[in-house]
Amino acid sequence: MEVDVAIAGAGPAGLACAAALRRADPSLRVQLFEKTRMTGRGAAILVGINGLKALKAIDPAMLDDLLSKAIKLEGSERYNMETGELKEWLPMRNDEFSTKYGFHNALLGWADITGALRAALPPGSVTPSAAVAGFERGDGGGVRVLGEGDEVLATAKVLIGADGWFSGVRAQLLADGPPTFKDAVVWRARVPRRPEWLPNERRTQWWVPPDGMRPGALLAVLIPVPGGDLVWQCHAPLSRLQEKGISFDPVTGEAGSSHSDGGGGASASAGAGGESAKARCLKVFEGLAGIGPFMAVVAGTPESAVTEHGLYQRTPDQIPDGSWGDGMVTLAGDSAHTAYVDGTGLALSLEDAAVLGWQVKQHGLTEAALRAYEAARIPRVKAVFTLAARQGAQMAAGVPQQQLFEERAKLLYGGLDFEPLGATEAAAATQTQAAAQAGV
């Protein structure tokens, strides 16, 4: 297969890059290679205003359609996980944000976002069950994209590594090791919402330690999803797993109980000790008297629906200076900048796509376009990650979340705009008029 652009990974980052490149130059042949079969429904994601602005630049009609499906959250209820007492109510401030930034944050399902991005591409643009293992540079300047066993999946002018946290493309490009394991494990699932599980479908419910939220501490949350589902998500520090006799290998991502008798039963998410991911999650959070409503949702979730993984991030010093690519190969999304699982990564991925599309629109499909894209993105990503690291320490020290949020919103949303990749209405009208005059 010969293409103009090959993209490793068909998650939101890869799909957004493909949509942006096709929007910038509809003649480009873009093919994505995804290691999974893409059968999951995914989780919920609060798309930040910066991500919405990037989507507007990529495809305004797509953004309008997504916003019509989004849940406009009223806010978050925060509960003490030991007593069940309501600690605080945090409103979303939608009207204020709409006035100040032009948008308010939108809650969407993962499948809504990926589905919209896929619909913007020609049929057959994604090859499933095709993991990109590496690449070779061709004699004529192209790139051979390699699958398992060095099978040549495609020959491309450009390769974009959007293959996630443990990117094979990044490993070959930069050889800088995996992202940092943050000594915590995450569980999540998407299930049909029952009214007793989440009474108000425009609010999220959080259970936090008595001394408040801290990076890597115990945390549990219920999130509504458009279409009548909900997503539950929780994470716990590695020390909590060890207290419960559960081991976790951050390299392989495998967990298991060192004291298990195998009674958890085998499942798609069973670990080394025979217990399922769901059973391990329940064990980790047992004994917390105030978290009953959350535990009821987990208990009512099919074992096969529960995912489990470590919490990984790239630290600011793991974002390379100058460039994260070489020649006609570059990175996007979590491959370039693994972020905390709070929606920041998705929004930054959409930013990547909008900027990459604009640089290709300006410079063509050239090495100059790729380096200009990286030069624009790296300072931005470093600034966001540096702020996140500092605010993590401030949160642990007890700085009020509202104060931290104001600073974060100013950096992420303030003064941020992206050039539209498609023809503007004025340009489109001019083109239509010129075509009519030419008798086309």
N, C-alpha and C positions, 0 to 999 in steps of 0.2 A: 504494500500500500504506500503510495506517495502522496504526501499532504504538505501544505504550507506550514501548519502549526500542529504539533502533537502535544497533548497535555496529559501528564500523568496524574490521575485522580479526577473523579467526576463528582466530588462534593461541591458545596457552594462556591468555593474558591475557583476550582477548575471550570465549573459551568459558567460562573460570572465572567471569567477571563475569555472563555469562548464566545459568550454573548457580546461582550464588549468589542472583541476583535472583529467579529462579524458585523457589528453595528458600524465600526469605524471603516471597514472595507468589506462589503458584502461578497466580494469575489474570493475571499480567502477560504481555502479548504482547511477546516479545523476538525481534528479527530481527538476524542478523549478516550483514555484507557483506564478502566476502573477495575480494581482487583476483586470487588464483591459482585454479587448478582443484583444488587440494588433493589432488594425486596423489602427493606425495612420502612416503617412509617416515620421514624425519626422522633425527635423530641420537640420541645417548645423553645422558642428563642425570642428574646426581647431585642428587636432590631433598633439599634441606636440611631439618632438623628443623622450622624455622619454616614451610616450605612444607607439610610434612605436617600440622602443627597447624592450618594454615589449611584444608587439605582436609578435615580431620576436622570442622571447624565447618560447612563447606559441605555435606558428605554423608559421614557415617561409613561407610556401606556401600560407597560408591565407593572410599574410602581403603582399606578392608579388601581389596577386590578387587585394587587396584593393588599393595598390599604383598604379596599372594599371588604376584604375578608378578615382583616386584622381585628383583634380585640383591643378596645380602648380601655386600658386598665385604669381603675379608680385609685389604686394604691395597694399597699402591702400591710398585712396584719402581722406583727412580730410577737411571738409568744415565748415565755420562759419554758424551756423544754423539761425542767425539773418540777415545776409547779403547775404548768398549764395557764398561768396568769398572762393576760394580754399586757405586754410591756410597752408597746407603742404602735401608733398608726402613722404610716408614712404615705401621704397623698402623692400622686404622680405629677401634679402641677402641669397638666396637659395644656390648658389655655395659656399659661405664662410661657411655656416653651414654644407653642405655636406662634405666639406674638414675637418672641425674641429670636427664634431660629427658623421659623417657617414650617416646622413640623413638630409633632410630639412622638415619643417612642411608640413603636407598634409591636404588639405581641402576635407572633405568627407561628404556625407549625413548620417544622423543618421541611416536611414534604411539600408544603405550599410554596416555599422559596425555591427548592430544587426543581419542583414541577414547573414553575413559571419560567425558570432559566432554561430548562430542557426544551420547553415549548417554543422558545425563541430560536432554537437551532434546527437545521434540516433533519429530517428523519434519518436514523442510523448514525448520528454523530457520536454516539457513545458505544464503545465496545466493552461489554461487561465481562467479568471473570478473566480479566487480562491485566495482570500485575506488571508494572514496569520495574524491572530489576536493575536497569542501568542503561548506559548509552555509549555509543562510539562515534567519534567524529569522522565524517567521510572525507575523502581526498578532495572533493570539490567544494567543501565548506558546509555540506549538509550534516545532519545528525541521524544516525541509525538508532532507533529506539528498540531496546532489547527487553524481551520478556524472560520467563523462566527457561533455563537451559540455553540461554543466549539466542533464543528464537528472535528473529527480526520482526517486530510488530509493525513498524512503519519506517519510512525514510522521510525526514521532515527538514524544512529550512530552519525551523525554530522548535526547541523543546522547552516546555514550561513544567517545572516540577511543582505540582499542587497536590502531592500525595501524602500530606498529613504530617503528624508529629515525627514519625520515624521514616522520613522521606529517603528513599533510595537515591533519588536524584541529588538531594542535598549531600548525602553521604559521599557520593562520588565527586561532587563539585568542590565541597569545602572540607570534607574529612574532619569535621570538628566535633564529632560525637553527638549523642542524643540530647534532647532537652533535659533540663534539670528535674529530677523527681522531687516533688514537694512534700514527701513523707505523708501522703494522704491518699485514700482510695475513694472512688466515686461510684455510686450505684444510681441507676435511673430506669424508668419504664414509662411507656405511654399506654393508657388504658381508657376505656369508656368511663365518662364521669357519672357518678351517682350523686344525686342531690345532697345526700347526707355526708358525702366525702368533701365536697367543696360547695357550700351553700350559695355563695355569691360568685358567679362566673366571671366577674370583672375585678376580682381581687385575688392576690396571691396570699398564701399563708406560710409563714416561716416559723420554725422552732429553733431558738438559739440558746446558747449557754447563759446562765444567770448574769455573768459579767459581760455579755454582749458578743457580737460577732468579732471573730479574729481569724486571720488567714490560717487555714489548715485545721481549725477547730471543728468540733461536731456541728453539723448544720443539716437541717431537713426543710424541704419546701414543697408545696403543692402549687402547680401552675395550670391555669385553664388554657385550653387550646381551641382554636376555631374548629367548629364542626362537632362539638359536644364531647370531646375527650379532655383528659387532663394528663399532665406529666408530673410524676413525683421524682425528686432528685435529692440525694443526700451525700454527704461525705464525712469521713472520719479520719483522724490522724492515725498513723501507723501504730503509735503506742496503744491506742484503744483496741486495735485488732489484736495486738500481742497480749493485752490483758485478757482478751476473750479466747486466747489459744488459737488464733488464726494467723497463718503466715501469708506473706505476699511478696512475690519476687518482682521488683520494679523493672527488671530486664525483660523477662518473659511475659509479665502481666498475669502470671498464674497465682491463684490463691488457694488455700486449703487449710483445714483444721488439723492441728497437730494432735488433737484428742478425738477426732471424729471416728465413729464406729460405722460410717457409711450410711447411717439412717436417713440422711438427707435425700438419698435417691439420685440416680443419674439424670441429667438433663443437658440441654444444649449449653448451659452455663455452669456445668459442674466443674469443680476444681480438683486439685490433687488429692484432697481428703475425702472426696465423694460427695460433699455437701454442695448444694447449688448456690449460685450467687445470691438468690433471694434468701436462703437460709442463713448465709453469712451476714447479710444486711440486717436481718431480724435479730441475730445474736449480738451484733455490735451495738444496736440501739436498745436492747432490752434493759429493763431496770430504770428507765427514765420515766417518771410518773406522769409528766405533763405532755407526753408526745403521743398519747393514745390515738387521736384522730389520724395522725400520719401513719402509725403502725397498722391501723385497720386497712388503709389503702394498700400498703405493702403486702399484708397478709392476703388480701383479695386479688392480688396480681398473679397471673400465670407465671410459673417459673421461667418458661421459655422467653418471656417478654423482658426479663431483667438483664440489663447489661452492667458490667463491672470493669473498671479500669483504674489505673493509677492517675494521679493528678500531676501533670507535667507542664512546665513553662520554660520559655527561653528568658534568661535574665538579660538586662540591658547590655551587658558586656558580651553576650552571645549573639548579638546582632552585629554583623561585620561592618566595619567602616568602609565606605567607598562603594563596594559592590557585593552582591550575593550571587552573582552569575559570572559566566565566562563565555566569550564567543557568542554563539547563538543559543545559549542555554541560560535560563533564569529561573527564579522561584517566585511563588505566590502563596498567600494564605499561611496556614500553620507550618508549611514546609519552611517558610522564610521567618516566621515569627509566631511561635506557639504561645498563645495567651491563655489566661485563666478562663474557666468554663462559665463565663457570665455574659456572653454575647459580644464581648470586645473583639474576639478573634474573627467572628463573622463580619462585623462592621469593617474591621481593617482589611479583610479579604475583599469586600466589595469596593473599598477604596483602591486597593491594588488594581482591581480590574478596570476601574474607571480611568486611573492614571495610565495604565499600560495601553488601553485602547486609544487614549488621546495621543500618547507618544508615537504609536504606530500610525495614527492618522496624520501626524505632523511629519514624521520621518520615513514612513514606509516600514516594511518588515525588514529592518536592518539592525545591525549590532548597535548603531548609534541610538536607535529607539529603545533598545533594552537597557543600555547603560543610563540613558536619560530617565527612564522609568525608575531604576534603582536609586539614582541620585536624588530623585524627588521623594521616594518612599522611605529611605533609610533614616533621615533625620526625623521625620514624622513618627515612625515606629519607635525609634529610640526615646523620643520625648514622651510618648504614651507609656512605654514600659518603665521609664525612669520614674514618672509620676506614680505609676501603680506600685512600684517597689517602695517608694517613700510613704505612700498612703497606707500600705500594708503595715509598716512599722508604726505609723500614727494611729491606726485603728487598734493595734495591740496595746498602745499606750492610753487608749480611752478617748481620743479626740472624737467629738460628735460626728456621726455619719453625715448629717446634713451639711456640715462645714466642708467635709471631704468631697461630698457630691457637687457642691457649688464649684469648687476648683476643677474637678474632673470634667464637669459639663462645659466649663469655659474653654478648656483645652480641646476636648473632643469635638465640640459643636460650633464654637464661636469663630466667626470669620472664615468659615470653611465652605468652599464652592468648587465644583468640578465643571470642566468644559463639556458641553453636550457632544456626544459622539455622532448622533444622527444629524441630518439637516435640520436647521431651525425652521420654524414656520415661515419666516420671511424668505429664507433661502429656498425652501420648497416651493413657495409661491412664485419666486423668480424663475426657478427651473421649469415649473409648469407653464408659465407664460412664454418662456423662450421656446419650449417644445411646441406649444400651440402655434407660435409665429412661424416656426420652421415646418409646420404641417405634420408633426409627428403624432 
